[in-house]
Amino acid sequence: MNFEQEVEQYQKENNVSKAQAVRHVAKTQPDLHKLYIANLKGENSEGSAKIDEVEVLIDELIRTRAGFDRQLAIKQIARDKPKLFKNWKQ
C-alpha cells in the first residue's frame, strides 16, 4: 500500500481525522512518508502537489515540535518557504 492508502485505511479503522491518520502513519512508517513527500516534490501538475506538500509540512511540524499547533506551523512555513506558502494561499 502507498502512503495515502495507509492513511485512508487507518482513518476508517480508527475513526480519526485525516490529520491524525497522517501523523500516525508518518510516525509508524517514516520511509513510506519520505517517499510520499519525495513524490509530491516531483509532481507539480497545476500546483496541486504544492498544496498537499504544505499540508504535509504542517502535519510534520505539529508532530515534531512541542507546542506547535496548526496556526504556528503555518506561520513557520510562511517564514521558511515563502514561495511554497504563496502558492498554497492562492
QUINORMO-V256208 format. One line per field, one symbol per residue. phi: phi as a letter, one per 20 degrees, with the letter a starting at -180 (. if undefined). psi: psi as a letter, one per 20 degrees, with the letter a starting at -180 (. if undefined). burial: b if it has 16 or more other C-alpha atoms within 10 Angstrom, else e. A space follows every 50 residues. Layout:
phi=???
psi=???
burial=???
//
This chain:
phi=.egffffffffffdlcfffffffffffecfffffffffffffdcflmfff fffffffffffffedfnedgffffffffffcfffffffff
psi=qrghggggghgghjlrrhgggggghhghmhghgggggghghhpkokihhh ghgggggghggghippjpaggggggghhghmhgggghhh.
burial=eebeebbbebbeeeeeeeebbbbbbbeeeeebbeebbeebeeeeeeeebb bebbbbbbbbbbbeeeebeeeebbebbbeeeeebbeebee
//
